[in-house]
Amino acid sequence: MALQVTGGVGCCCPRPQPGCGGRRLAQAAAALCRPPRAVASSGTTTTVVEEDEGKVRLGGSSVAVTKLGIGAWSWGDTTYWNDSEWDDRRLREAQDAFDASIDNGMTFFDTAEVYGTALMGAVNSESLLGGFIKERQQKDQIEVAVATKFAALPWRFGRGSVLSALKKSLDRLGLSSVELYQLHWPGIWGNEGYLDGLADAYEQGLVKAVGVSNYNEKRLRDAHARLKKRGVPLAANQVNYSLIYRTPELNGVKAACDELGITLIAYSPIAQGVLTGKYTPEKPPTGPRANTYTPEFLTKVSVM
């Protein structure tokens, strides 16, 4: 899986969904995407910020990450990925994907507490990523930027639930802080408390930047305004965005990111592997993806 960090200026690229494709995935994503830029906004003035060494600054934060990143949804998961199985071969493929990403200059990794949890997989993705980082750092001096997410589960209430979940994520990752902590999706209730929890985590130095994911325009603006009152920049909104899913351009999300100086991070920029050419009408994806990427759909994509 990969990520495309667009920074609010027009990206028509997709982000690779988590498949353990390693070097091939990295090359496919790089070929598909044109260089993005980051946007910093002050009042009504928007400035484009180019980062050195192929990096993009996340919104108004101090964090800069590589323009392409790797998502770790598939690592450990057995519900949506890996055909309901997780074994040593898949573990080696995930670690190979991690190493290939580092070798190709992609050092931004995105995970979540619910990727590969006890209910949704065999091994927690955060634990796998933390292990890969630790093992690689024993051999090389590498700098890795880690993003993870808080799950707005219905039984979680208040700002304290965010800090509690974050500390558990940090334990699994084996890190003292992460570069980006995001609300994975809007909660049924308690969203103001969750945003306060993000600000608390930022002020305590447990995270270097905060963001949201799957937020529509209104929720995005509300989150930005609430965090601004605390003096905390809303750095990013991570949404589904690819050549075949252009909804953020139509529903006001991308425009709001541009206006407010929020970096748009595209997930599934290669449409869960579909835009790599790996799948055909004769060979569609297996598992739950087969319900979306049907032979009929893949036939249409092939003539686009």
Disulfide bonds with the S-S distance in Angstrom:
none
